[in-house]
């Protein structure tokens, strides 16, 4: 079956993008049915959210540790200068 749009014939069957979109729509529909109509995060979304939080905390800890080491060396140098 073909559709005629603006004088050009186009196939009305699912295109490559259409099949992917149909699969996504079907998966969303199944998730919607499983949760009883309420929206919920998928396991993959939770995994990426928590891994992003862990990465942010790890980088913040790394920056804090670098500042602590720098401050410790300054304090050590000040103590040595005071007693020598």
N, C-alpha and C positions, 0 to 999 in steps of 0.2 A: 504494500500500500504506500502511496506517495502523497504528500501534501503539496499544494501549489501556493507559494507565498510570493507575492510581488512578481509573478510571472516565472519563477524558477521552481523546478520540481525538487523536493527534498524528501528523503526517506523518512517515514514516520516511526520506524522501529527504533529501539534503543541504540544510541551511539555508544562509543567506548566510554565517554564521560557519563552518559545517561545510566549505564549499567552500574558504574561506581556510585552514582548518586542514589540509584534505586537501592543498592545494598546498604548505604548509609541510612537512608530513610527507614529501611526495614529494621536495621539494628537499633535505631532510635526508638522505633515503635515497640520493639521487644523490651527495651530497657524501661520504656514508659509503662508497659503492661506489668512487668515484674515488680515495679515499685508502687503499683496501685495508683498511678496517675500523678505522683509527685516527682519532681525533679531531684536527682541525686548525683553525686560525683561518681565517676567510674573508678575502678581500682587503679588504672593507669594515671588518671589525673591526680589522685591522691599520692601515688608514688612520685610523680614529678614534682608535686608541690612540696612534699616532705624532703626530697633530695635537694631541692633548691634552698629550702630553709637551712638544711644542714650545711650546704656549701657557704651560705652567707654567714652563718655562725662560725664556721671554721676560718673563713677569711678575716672576720672581725677579731677572732682570737689570735690569729697570726699577726695582725697589725698591733694588737695590744701587747703581745709578747715582744715584738720588735721595739716598741717604745719602752717597755720595762727593761730590756737589755741595755738600751741606750742610756736610760736614766741611771741604771745600776753602775755603768762605767763612769758616768759623770760623778756620782756620789762617791765611788771608790777613789777617783782622782782627787776630789775635794778633801776627803779624809786623809789621804796620803800627804797632800799639800799642807794640811793643818798640823800634822804631827811631825813633819820633817823640817 
